[in-house]
Amino acid sequence: MAKWTPTHEAPEPLEGPIVPTIVGGTVIWFVLFLVQLPFYGWFDDHGHLWWLWTCLAGAGLGLIGIWYVRRRDAAIERARAGADVQQ
């Protein structure tokens, strides 16, 4: 089986407001969790309790994502500052 090689170069990664995007998604997941919480009994009776825990997991993973992208942005800024000093 031959190794696949791309026929064109990969595009540059998109840069944008990453931290606000992750924060917004995390807030949406947490709000969905809070909205569904009063219906816990109904979800449990109908076998849809996983919907509630999916929202909570999304909010928790979003918190990890916020931490990650903030550290990434700080590392990019440190690298830029180091490059400016060397020039």
N, CA, C and O atoms as a MOPAC input file, in Angstrom:
PM7 MOZYME 1SCF
protein

 N      0.84500 1    -1.17300 1     0.00000 1
 C      0.00000 1     0.00000 1     0.00000 1
 C      0.89300 1     1.24000 1     0.00000 1
 O      1.77800 1     1.35900 1     0.84700 1
 N      0.68100 1     2.13600 1    -0.91100 1
 C      1.51100 1     3.32500 1    -1.06200 1
 C      1.11600 1     4.38500 1    -0.04500 1
 O     -0.04600 1     4.50800 1     0.34400 1
 N      2.12000 1     5.14400 1     0.37000 1
 C      1.85000 1     6.23900 1     1.30100 1
 C      1.18500 1     7.38900 1     0.55800 1
 O      1.59300 1     7.74500 1    -0.54700 1
 N      0.17500 1     7.95700 1     1.16100 1
 C     -0.55100 1     9.06700 1     0.56200 1
 C      0.23500 1    10.34700 1     0.77200 1
 O      0.69700 1    10.61700 1     1.88100 1
 N      0.38900 1    11.12800 1    -0.26400 1
 C      1.03200 1    12.43300 1    -0.15000 1
 C      0.06000 1    13.49000 1    -0.63600 1
 O     -0.63100 1    13.28800 1    -1.63400 1
 N      0.00100 1    14.60800 1     0.05700 1
 C     -0.94000 1    15.65600 1    -0.35700 1
 C     -0.51600 1    16.27100 1    -1.68600 1
 O      0.67000 1    16.33500 1    -2.01000 1
 N     -1.49900 1    16.71700 1    -2.43700 1
 C     -1.22400 1    17.33200 1    -3.73400 1
 C     -1.09400 1    18.85300 1    -3.64800 1
 O     -0.70100 1    19.49500 1    -4.62200 1
 N     -1.41500 1    19.42100 1    -2.50900 1
 C     -1.29000 1    20.86700 1    -2.32600 1
 C     -0.88200 1    21.14000 1    -0.88300 1
 O     -0.99900 1    20.27300 1    -0.01700 1
 N     -0.40700 1    22.34500 1    -0.64100 1
 C      0.02500 1    22.70600 1     0.70300 1
 C     -1.18200 1    22.94700 1     1.61100 1
 O     -2.24500 1    23.37400 1     1.16200 1
 N     -0.98900 1    22.66700 1     2.87400 1
 C     -2.04500 1    22.90700 1     3.85200 1
 C     -2.20100 1    24.41000 1     4.06800 1
 O     -1.20900 1    25.13900 1     4.05000 1
 N     -3.41800 1    24.88100 1     4.27100 1
 C     -3.61300 1    26.31700 1     4.52500 1
 C     -3.07900 1    26.69700 1     5.90100 1
 O     -2.92500 1    25.85600 1     6.78700 1
 N     -2.80500 1    27.97000 1     6.04900 1
 C     -2.35600 1    28.48200 1     7.34700 1
 C     -3.48500 1    28.33900 1     8.36600 1
 O     -4.65700 1    28.44700 1     8.00500 1
 N     -3.14800 1    28.09700 1     9.63200 1
 C     -4.20400 1    27.99400 1    10.64500 1
 C     -4.92000 1    29.33500 1    10.82900 1
 O     -4.31000 1    30.40000 1    10.73200 1
 N     -6.20100 1    29.26000 1    11.09200 1
 C     -6.98000 1    30.47400 1    11.31400 1
 C     -6.71300 1    31.00400 1    12.71100 1
 O     -6.72700 1    30.24600 1    13.68100 1
 N     -6.47800 1    32.26200 1    12.81500 1
 C     -6.31800 1    32.90500 1    14.11200 1
 C     -7.48100 1    33.86700 1    14.29300 1
 O     -7.90000 1    34.53300 1    13.34700 1
 N     -7.98100 1    33.93400 1    15.46900 1
 C     -9.09900 1    34.82100 1    15.75200 1
 C     -9.27300 1    34.94500 1    17.24400 1
 O     -8.35500 1    34.64000 1    18.00600 1
 N    -10.43000 1    35.38400 1    17.67000 1
 C    -10.68300 1    35.53000 1    19.10900 1
 C    -10.94500 1    34.16500 1    19.74700 1
 O    -12.09300 1    33.79900 1    19.99700 1
 N     -9.87800 1    33.42300 1    20.00600 1
 C    -10.01100 1    32.05200 1    20.47800 1
 C    -10.56700 1    31.99400 1    21.90000 1
 O    -11.49400 1    31.23200 1    22.17300 1
 N    -10.00800 1    32.79500 1    22.80500 1
 C    -10.43800 1    32.74000 1    24.21200 1
 C    -11.92700 1    33.09500 1    24.34800 1
 O    -12.65200 1    32.35600 1    25.01400 1
 N    -12.41300 1    34.18900 1    23.75100 1
 C    -13.85200 1    34.47200 1    23.87600 1
 C    -14.73200 1    33.38400 1    23.26900 1
 O    -15.83200 1    33.13100 1    23.76000 1
 N    -14.25800 1    32.74200 1    22.21000 1
 C    -15.03800 1    31.66200 1    21.60100 1
 C    -15.17600 1    30.49000 1    22.55600 1
 O    -16.26400 1    29.93500 1    22.71200 1
 N    -14.07800 1    30.11300 1    23.19400 1
 C    -14.10500 1    28.99100 1    24.13800 1
 C    -14.93700 1    29.35700 1    25.37200 1
 O    -15.69500 1    28.52900 1    25.87700 1
 N    -14.79700 1    30.57800 1    25.84800 1
 C    -15.59000 1    31.02300 1    27.00400 1
 C    -17.07700 1    30.99600 1    26.66300 1
 O    -17.89200 1    30.53700 1    27.46400 1
 N    -17.43000 1    31.48500 1    25.48200 1
 C    -18.83400 1    31.48100 1    25.06700 1
 C    -19.40200 1    30.07100 1    24.99300 1
 O    -20.51700 1    29.82700 1    25.45400 1
 N    -18.65500 1    29.15100 1    24.42500 1
 C    -19.10800 1    27.76200 1    24.35200 1
 C    -19.26700 1    27.13200 1    25.72400 1
 O    -20.21800 1    26.38900 1    25.96400 1
 N    -18.34000 1    27.42600 1    26.62000 1
 C    -18.41000 1    26.89600 1    27.98000 1
 C    -19.63700 1    27.42300 1    28.70500 1
 O    -20.32800 1    26.67600 1    29.39800 1
 N    -19.90500 1    28.71600 1    28.54100 1
 C    -21.08400 1    29.31200 1    29.17400 1
 C    -22.36000 1    28.67900 1    28.62500 1
 O    -23.29000 1    28.40000 1    29.38200 1
 N    -22.40800 1    28.45400 1    27.32400 1
 C    -23.60200 1    27.82900 1    26.73200 1
 C    -23.81500 1    26.43200 1    27.30800 1
 O    -24.94000 1    26.08500 1    27.66900 1
 N    -22.75800 1    25.62400 1    27.40100 1
 C    -22.90000 1    24.27900 1    27.97000 1
 C    -23.40300 1    24.34000 1    29.41600 1
 O    -24.27100 1    23.56000 1    29.80900 1
 N    -22.84800 1    25.28000 1    30.21200 1
 C    -23.25400 1    25.37400 1    31.61200 1
 C    -24.69700 1    25.85500 1    31.74300 1
 O    -25.43800 1    25.37100 1    32.59800 1
 N    -25.09300 1    26.79600 1    30.90800 1
 C    -26.48300 1    27.27200 1    30.93300 1
 C    -27.43400 1    26.13900 1    30.55600 1
 O    -28.48800 1    25.98400 1    31.17300 1
 N    -27.07000 1    25.34700 1    29.54700 1
 C    -27.90200 1    24.20000 1    29.17600 1
 C    -28.02400 1    23.21300 1    30.33500 1
 O    -29.09200 1    22.64600 1    30.56500 1
 N    -26.93300 1    23.01300 1    31.05800 1
 C    -26.98600 1    22.14600 1    32.24000 1
 C    -27.96300 1    22.70700 1    33.26900 1
 O    -28.79800 1    21.97200 1    33.79500 1
 N    -27.86400 1    24.00400 1    33.56000 1
 C    -28.74000 1    24.61700 1    34.56300 1
 C    -30.20200 1    24.59500 1    34.13600 1
 O    -31.08700 1    24.41100 1    34.97200 1
 N    -30.46400 1    24.77900 1    32.84400 1
 C    -31.83700 1    24.77200 1    32.34300 1
 C    -32.45200 1    23.37900 1    32.49100 1
 O    -33.63900 1    23.25200 1    32.79100 1
 N    -31.65400 1    22.34400 1    32.28200 1
 C    -32.16900 1    20.98100 1    32.34800 1
 C    -32.24800 1    20.44200 1    33.77600 1
 O    -32.97400 1    19.48000 1    34.02600 1
 N    -31.52900 1    21.03300 1    34.70000 1
 C    -31.47400 1    20.53300 1    36.07200 1
 C    -32.84300 1    20.39800 1    36.74500 1
 O    -33.06000 1    19.40600 1    37.44000 1
 N    -33.77800 1    21.34200 1    36.57600 1
 C    -35.08800 1    21.16000 1    37.21300 1
 C    -35.87600 1    19.95800 1    36.67800 1
 O    -36.81000 1    19.49400 1    37.33300 1
 N    -35.51800 1    19.46000 1    35.51700 1
 C    -36.21600 1    18.32700 1    34.90900 1
 C    -35.48000 1    17.01100 1    35.12300 1
 O    -35.66300 1    16.05600 1    34.36800 1
 N    -34.64700 1    16.97100 1    36.16000 1
 C    -33.83800 1    15.78500 1    36.44600 1
 C    -34.70300 1    14.52000 1    36.52600 1
 O    -34.35400 1    13.49200 1    35.94700 1
 N    -35.80900 1    14.59500 1    37.23100 1
 C    -36.69700 1    13.43800 1    37.38100 1
 C    -37.24900 1    12.94900 1    36.05400 1
 O    -37.30100 1    11.74400 1    35.80600 1
 N    -37.66000 1    13.87400 1    35.20300 1
 C    -38.19700 1    13.49700 1    33.90700 1
 C    -37.12800 1    12.80500 1    33.05900 1
 O    -37.38200 1    11.77300 1    32.43800 1
 N    -35.93400 1    13.38900 1    33.04600 1
 C    -34.84100 1    12.77500 1    32.28800 1
 C    -34.53300 1    11.38200 1    32.81200 1
 O    -34.28900 1    10.45900 1    32.03400 1
 N    -34.54400 1    11.23000 1    34.13000 1
 C    -34.25900 1     9.92600 1    34.73500 1
 C    -35.34000 1     8.90900 1    34.37400 1
 O    -35.03100 1     7.75900 1    34.06400 1
 N    -36.60000 1     9.32500 1    34.41100 1
 C    -37.70700 1     8.41600 1    34.09100 1
 C    -37.68600 1     7.96000 1    32.63600 1
 O    -38.08000 1     6.83200 1    32.33900 1
 N    -37.23800 1     8.80800 1    31.74000 1
 C    -37.27700 1     8.50300 1    30.31500 1
 C    -35.94100 1     8.02100 1    29.74800 1
 O    -35.81300 1     7.84000 1    28.53800 1
 N    -34.95300 1     7.81600 1    30.60700 1
 C    -33.66300 1     7.31100 1    30.15500 1
 C    -32.81200 1     8.32200 1    29.41200 1
 O    -31.93800 1     7.95200 1    28.62700 1
 N    -33.06700 1     9.60600 1    29.66000 1
 C    -32.30200 1    10.66100 1    28.98600 1
 C    -31.41000 1    11.42500 1    29.95400 1
 O    -31.06400 1    12.57800 1    29.70000 1
 N    -31.04200 1    10.80200 1    31.04400 1
 C    -30.21900 1    11.48500 1    32.04300 1
 C    -28.84300 1    11.86300 1    31.48400 1
 O    -28.19700 1    12.79200 1    31.96900 1
 N    -28.41500 1    11.13500 1    30.47100 1
 C    -27.11300 1    11.43200 1    29.87300 1
 C    -27.08400 1    12.82600 1    29.24800 1
 O    -26.00800 1    13.40900 1    29.11000 1
 N    -28.24400 1    13.37400 1    28.86700 1
 C    -28.27600 1    14.72700 1    28.32400 1
 C    -27.74300 1    15.72500 1    29.35000 1
 O    -26.95700 1    16.61600 1    29.02600 1
 N    -28.18400 1    15.55600 1    30.57900 1
 C    -27.76100 1    16.44500 1    31.65700 1
 C    -26.25900 1    16.35500 1    31.87800 1
 O    -25.58100 1    17.37700 1    31.98800 1
 N    -25.73700 1    15.12700 1    31.94400 1
 C    -24.31300 1    14.93600 1    32.22500 1
 C    -23.44200 1    15.31800 1    31.03700 1
 O    -22.27800 1    15.67700 1    31.21400 1
 N    -23.98900 1    15.24600 1    29.83600 1
 C    -23.24600 1    15.70600 1    28.66300 1
 C    -23.01100 1    17.21500 1    28.74200 1
 O    -21.92200 1    17.69900 1    28.43200 1
 N    -24.03500 1    17.94500 1    29.15700 1
 C    -23.88900 1    19.39800 1    29.30200 1
 C    -22.86900 1    19.74500 1    30.37700 1
 O    -22.06400 1    20.65900 1    30.20000 1
 N    -22.90100 1    19.01800 1    31.48900 1
 C    -21.93300 1    19.28300 1    32.54600 1
 C    -20.52300 1    18.93800 1    32.09200 1
 O    -19.57700 1    19.66600 1    32.39400 1
 N    -20.37500 1    17.83300 1    31.36700 1
 C    -19.05800 1    17.46500 1    30.84100 1
 C    -18.56500 1    18.50800 1    29.84100 1
 O    -17.37700 1    18.83200 1    29.82800 1
 N    -19.45200 1    19.03400 1    29.01000 1
 C    -19.07100 1    20.08100 1    28.06900 1
 C    -18.56900 1    21.32600 1    28.78200 1
 O    -17.59800 1    21.94800 1    28.35000 1
 N    -19.23300 1    21.68800 1    29.87700 1
 C    -18.78900 1    22.85000 1    30.65500 1
 C    -17.43800 1    22.57700 1    31.31000 1
 O    -16.56900 1    23.44800 1    31.33000 1
 N    -17.26300 1    21.38300 1    31.83900 1
 C    -15.98200 1    21.03400 1    32.46500 1
 C    -14.84100 1    21.00800 1    31.46200 1
 O    -13.75600 1    21.52100 1    31.73600 1
 N    -15.08300 1    20.41600 1    30.30400 1
 C    -14.04700 1    20.40500 1    29.26900 1
 C    -13.78600 1    21.81200 1    28.74200 1
 O    -12.66700 1    22.13600 1    28.34500 1
 N    -14.82100 1    22.64400 1    28.74000 1
 C    -14.63700 1    24.03800 1    28.35000 1
 C    -13.71900 1    24.77900 1    29.30200 1
 O    -12.92000 1    25.61000 1    28.87000 1
 N    -13.82100 1    24.48700 1    30.60200 1
 C    -12.91400 1    25.11200 1    31.58100 1
 C    -11.47100 1    24.71200 1    31.30800 1
 O    -10.56200 1    25.53600 1    31.40400 1
 N    -11.26700 1    23.44700 1    30.97000 1
 C     -9.92300 1    22.99600 1    30.61000 1
 C     -9.47500 1    23.71000 1    29.34000 1
 O     -8.31600 1    24.11100 1    29.22800 1
 N    -10.38700 1    23.87100 1    28.38400 1
 C    -10.07000 1    24.57200 1    27.14500 1
 C     -9.69200 1    26.02400 1    27.37400 1
 O     -8.78000 1    26.53900 1    26.72700 1
 N    -10.38300 1    26.68500 1    28.28800 1
 C    -10.05800 1    28.08000 1    28.60700 1
 C     -8.64300 1    28.16800 1    29.15300 1
 O     -7.86300 1    29.02600 1    28.74100 1
 N     -8.31700 1    27.28500 1    30.07600 1
 C     -6.97200 1    27.25700 1    30.65800 1
 C     -5.93700 1    27.03700 1    29.55300 1
 O     -4.91000 1    27.71400 1    29.50700 1
 N     -6.22100 1    26.08800 1    28.67100 1
 C     -5.28200 1    25.73500 1    27.60900 1
 C     -5.04800 1    26.89400 1    26.64000 1
 O     -3.89800 1    27.22000 1    26.34500 1
 N     -6.11100 1    27.51800 1    26.14300 1
 C     -5.93000 1    28.57600 1    25.14600 1
 C     -5.33300 1    29.83700 1    25.75500 1
 O     -4.64000 1    30.58200 1    25.06100 1
 N     -5.58200 1    30.09000 1    27.01600 1
 C     -4.94300 1    31.24500 1    27.67000 1
 C     -3.44200 1    31.02900 1    27.78800 1
 O     -2.65400 1    31.94600 1    27.55800 1
 N     -3.05100 1    29.80700 1    28.14900 1
 C     -1.61100 1    29.49500 1    28.21200 1
 C     -0.98800 1    29.55100 1    26.82200 1
 O      0.14100 1    30.01900 1    26.67100 1
 N     -1.70700 1    29.08000 1    25.80600 1
 C     -1.21400 1    29.11200 1    24.43100 1
 C     -0.99600 1    30.54600 1    23.98100 1
 O      0.04600 1    30.86700 1    23.40900 1
 N     -1.97700 1    31.41400 1    24.23500 1
 C     -1.83400 1    32.82100 1    23.85100 1
 C     -0.66300 1    33.47600 1    24.57200 1
 O      0.06700 1    34.27000 1    23.97800 1
 N     -0.48000 1    33.14900 1    25.85100 1
 C      0.64400 1    33.70900 1    26.60200 1
 C      1.97500 1    33.22900 1    26.02700 1
 O      2.92500 1    34.00800 1    25.94400 1
 N      2.05600 1    31.96900 1    25.63100 1
 C      3.28600 1    31.43500 1    25.03800 1
 C      3.57400 1    32.10000 1    23.69300 1
 O      4.73000 1    32.38800 1    23.38200 1
 N      2.53800 1    32.34400 1    22.89600 1
 C      2.72500 1    33.01600 1    21.61500 1
 C      3.23600 1    34.43000 1    21.83400 1
 O      4.12400 1    34.88400 1    21.11200 1
 N      2.69200 1    35.12700 1    22.81200 1
 C      3.14900 1    36.49000 1    23.11600 1
 C      4.59400 1    36.49400 1    23.60200 1
 O      5.37200 1    37.36800 1    23.22000 1
 N      4.96000 1    35.52600 1    24.44100 1
 C      6.35300 1    35.43800 1    24.91000 1
 C      7.29000 1    35.18200 1    23.73700 1
 O      8.37500 1    35.76000 1    23.67700 1
 N      6.88900 1    34.33200 1    22.81300 1
 C      7.72200 1    34.03600 1    21.64000 1
 C      7.87000 1    35.28100 1    20.76700 1
 O      8.95700 1    35.55600 1    20.25900 1
 N      6.78300 1    36.03500 1    20.59200 1
 C      6.87200 1    37.27600 1    19.81000 1
 C      7.78000 1    38.28400 1    20.47700 1
 O      8.57500 1    38.94400 1    19.80900 1
 N      7.66900 1    38.41300 1    21.80500 1
 C      8.50100 1    39.36200 1    22.54100 1
 C      9.97300 1    38.95900 1    22.44500 1
 O     10.84600 1    39.81800 1    22.31900 1
 N     10.24700 1    37.66800 1    22.50400 1
 C     11.61500 1    37.19200 1    22.37700 1
 C     12.16700 1    37.43300 1    20.98600 1
 O     13.34700 1    37.75100 1    20.84000 1
 N     11.34500 1    37.29000 1    19.96600 1
 C     11.77500 1    37.52900 1    18.59900 1
 C     12.03600 1    39.02100 1    18.36700 1
 O     12.95200 1    39.37800 1    17.62600 1
 N     11.24800 1    39.88600 1    18.98800 1
 C     11.42700 1    41.32600 1    18.83400 1
 C     12.73800 1    41.77200 1    19.51700 1
 O     13.42400 1    42.66000 1    19.00900 1
 N     13.07900 1    41.17500 1    20.63800 1
 C     14.28300 1    41.53700 1    21.35800 1
 C     15.52000 1    41.11400 1    20.56800 1
 O     16.52200 1    41.82800 1    20.57400 1
 N     15.46900 1    39.98200 1    19.89700 1
 C     16.63300 1    39.47500 1    19.15000 1
 C     16.88300 1    40.26800 1    17.88900 1
 O     18.00700 1    40.25300 1    17.38500 1
 N     15.90600 1    40.95300 1    17.35800 1
 C     16.10500 1    41.70100 1    16.10100 1
 C     16.72300 1    43.00800 1    16.30500 1
 O     16.94900 1    43.74200 1    15.34200 1

